[in-house]
Amino acid sequence: MENTQIAISSFGGPETLVMQSTEIPTPQTGEVLVKVAFASVNPIDVKTRAGLGWAAEQNKDQLPWVPGYDISGKIEALGEQAQRFVVGDNVAGFIGFPLQAGGYSQYVCVPESELSLVSDAITLEAAAALPLAGQTAAQALSNAELKEGERVLILAGAGGAGHLAVQFALATKAEVYTTCSEANLDYLATLGAHAINYNFEPVSQRLNQVDVLIDLVGGDAALDALKCLSDNARVVTVPTNTAEMICEKAQMLGFSATGMLVDPQPEQLDTMLYMVSVGLLKVEIFNIFPMNQVVDAHKQIETGHTRGKVLLDMQS
Ligand SMILES: NC(=O)c1ccc[n+]([C@@H]2O[C@H](COP(=O)([O-])OP(=O)(O)OC[C@H]3O[C@@H](n4cnc5c(N)ncnc54)[C@H](OP(=O)(O)O)[C@@H]3O)[C@@H](O)[C@H]2O)c1
């Protein structure tokens, strides 16, 4: 049997993603072999493929590179001393972050410590969608120390990280405002947020007295959103390319501001999987592409207008 992977051997457009065949790897001590059902596509996969950002800089001499940080699937084999799971368990994880990745594979070996058990109450699709985006959302809100009753503005509430951030903020009993285009107004209102159409007028014309800004857009949208903040507001800006500029501007205006790099924490994924299993968290899946349509999956993320998450079906 072969292991088909999606790899890049040079940085560039979506067409640089090609199928390659390798042997199915053997799990080393403390590792398990996962037969991957679904891998999710994140903006960092797309940026790194294009040669942009820190992960691309670090990996430039180590191509080919197999993208993919989010996987769900089934345990196929156990390495020595791997004892958390048994063969046949369903698992999900945020793997090989930030440099190694490797999730766009039909089979991948992963340290068992990077994985969470997926119960029968959760689909493997939802489980693959959660790790990177969900932990980004949870960690951004926790870095901002959002509290009950506070007013939070989440830029890009309809996106992969955003739709989960909106739900976590609502669970904190905060007053949640979010920006989106017209197509997502109803969706976000149904989740329970006050949705503001950023195409109609800048959010700063519509909102004030915001205690916490969670910026998932960066650039000019974030600079405009700073005008909505109350004294002593806190800002967490998530896109890394504009974080320094936005933090500087926010701090000049007297706010506390920080960028972030998401940190894989399997226990946090355990909690999110539990929330999904009991109906406290809803995962929005925009589309599931067969693995041989990965180029289209990357083009979809590049539109910048994906609602929820895009997945790759790694066994189709
Ligand atoms: N630092 C880290 O550790 C880290 C981790 C994860 C993600 N990120 C970064 O965070 C950003 C968000 O990630 P993601 O996975 O959520 O991306 P995503 O799923 O691709 O976001 C797409 C969403 O962005 C919305 N959007 C686009 N332009 C907008 C604007 N001007 N104002 C408001 N919403 C807008 C779109 O909504 P409409 O269609 O309604 O416009 C769409 O739903 C990306 O830049 C990503 O690279 C950083």
The ligand as an SDF file (V2000), in Angstrom:
LIG
                    3D

 48 52  0  0  0  0  0  0  0  0999 V2000
   -1.2350   34.2350   14.5290 N   0  0  0  0  0  0  0  0  0  0  0  0
   -1.7690   33.0180   14.4920 C   0  0  0  0  0  0  0  0  0  0  0  0
   -1.3760   32.1260   15.2410 O   0  0  0  0  0  0  0  0  0  0  0  0
   -2.8940   32.7660   13.5430 C   0  0  0  0  0  0  0  0  0  0  0  0
   -3.6710   31.6030   13.6870 C   0  0  0  0  0  0  0  0  0  0  0  0
   -4.7660   31.4190   12.8480 C   0  0  0  0  0  0  0  0  0  0  0  0
   -5.0730   32.3630   11.8790 C   0  0  0  0  0  0  0  0  0  0  0  0
   -4.2760   33.4400   11.7390 N   0  0  0  0  0  0  0  0  0  0  0  0
   -4.6080   34.4900   10.7560 C   0  0  0  0  0  0  0  0  0  0  0  0
   -5.8620   35.0490   11.1490 O   0  0  0  0  0  0  0  0  0  0  0  0
   -6.6310   35.4000    9.9930 C   0  0  0  0  0  0  0  0  0  0  0  0
   -8.0020   34.7410   10.0580 C   0  0  0  0  0  0  0  0  0  0  0  0
   -7.8590   33.3390    9.9480 O   0  0  0  0  0  0  0  0  0  0  0  0
   -9.1090   32.4370    9.5140 P   0  0  0  0  0  0  0  0  0  0  0  0
   -8.6620   31.0310    9.4770 O   0  0  0  0  0  0  0  0  0  0  0  0
  -10.3010   32.7870   10.3100 O   0  0  0  0  0  0  0  0  0  0  0  0
   -9.3070   32.9850    8.0170 O   0  0  0  0  0  0  0  0  0  0  0  0
  -10.4800   32.7050    6.9730 P   0  0  0  0  0  0  0  0  0  0  0  0
  -11.3290   31.5820    7.4430 O   0  0  0  0  0  0  0  0  0  0  0  0
   -9.8760   32.5890    5.6320 O   0  0  0  0  0  0  0  0  0  0  0  0
  -11.3440   34.0630    7.0230 O   0  0  0  0  0  0  0  0  0  0  0  0
  -12.2950   34.2710    6.0410 C   0  0  0  0  0  0  0  0  0  0  0  0
  -13.3240   35.2590    6.5630 C   0  0  0  0  0  0  0  0  0  0  0  0
  -12.7940   36.5820    6.5900 O   0  0  0  0  0  0  0  0  0  0  0  0
  -13.8820   37.4850    6.4260 C   0  0  0  0  0  0  0  0  0  0  0  0
  -13.3880   38.7820    5.9610 N   0  0  0  0  0  0  0  0  0  0  0  0
  -12.6210   39.0410    4.8810 C   0  0  0  0  0  0  0  0  0  0  0  0
  -12.3550   40.3640    4.8170 N   0  0  0  0  0  0  0  0  0  0  0  0
  -12.9770   40.9330    5.8780 C   0  0  0  0  0  0  0  0  0  0  0  0
  -13.0660   42.2730    6.3740 C   0  0  0  0  0  0  0  0  0  0  0  0
  -12.4450   43.2940    5.7720 N   0  0  0  0  0  0  0  0  0  0  0  0
  -13.7630   42.4840    7.5100 N   0  0  0  0  0  0  0  0  0  0  0  0
  -14.3990   41.4700    8.1340 C   0  0  0  0  0  0  0  0  0  0  0  0
  -14.3590   40.1830    7.7140 N   0  0  0  0  0  0  0  0  0  0  0  0
  -13.6390   39.9320    6.5990 C   0  0  0  0  0  0  0  0  0  0  0  0
  -14.7770   36.8020    5.4320 C   0  0  0  0  0  0  0  0  0  0  0  0
  -16.1140   37.1710    5.6980 O   0  0  0  0  0  0  0  0  0  0  0  0
  -16.9870   37.8650    4.5150 P   0  0  0  0  0  0  0  0  0  0  0  0
  -17.0290   36.8240    3.4150 O   0  0  0  0  0  0  0  0  0  0  0  0
  -18.3030   38.1140    5.1710 O   0  0  0  0  0  0  0  0  0  0  0  0
  -16.2140   39.0810    4.1020 O   0  0  0  0  0  0  0  0  0  0  0  0
  -14.5560   35.2980    5.6910 C   0  0  0  0  0  0  0  0  0  0  0  0
  -15.6140   34.6990    6.3840 O   0  0  0  0  0  0  0  0  0  0  0  0
   -5.7700   35.0020    8.7980 C   0  0  0  0  0  0  0  0  0  0  0  0
   -5.0180   36.1110    8.3980 O   0  0  0  0  0  0  0  0  0  0  0  0
   -4.8360   33.9480    9.3630 C   0  0  0  0  0  0  0  0  0  0  0  0
   -3.6280   33.8300    8.6550 O   0  0  0  0  0  0  0  0  0  0  0  0
   -3.1990   33.6720   12.5420 C   0  0  0  0  0  0  0  0  0  0  0  0
  1  2  1  0
  2  3  2  0
  2  4  1  0
  4  5  1  0
  4 48  2  0
  5  6  2  0
  6  7  1  0
  7  8  2  0
  8  9  1  0
  8 48  1  0
  9 10  1  0
  9 46  1  0
 10 11  1  0
 11 12  1  0
 11 44  1  0
 12 13  1  0
 13 14  1  0
 14 15  2  0
 14 16  1  0
 14 17  1  0
 17 18  1  0
 18 19  2  0
 18 20  1  0
 18 21  1  0
 21 22  1  0
 22 23  1  0
 23 24  1  0
 23 42  1  0
 24 25  1  0
 25 26  1  0
 25 36  1  0
 26 27  1  0
 26 35  1  0
 27 28  2  0
 28 29  1  0
 29 30  1  0
 29 35  2  0
 30 31  1  0
 30 32  2  0
 32 33  1  0
 33 34  2  0
 34 35  1  0
 36 37  1  0
 36 42  1  0
 37 38  1  0
 38 39  2  0
 38 40  1  0
 38 41  1  0
 42 43  1  0
 44 45  1  0
 44 46  1  0
 46 47  1  0
M  CHG  2   8   1  16  -1
M  END
$$$$
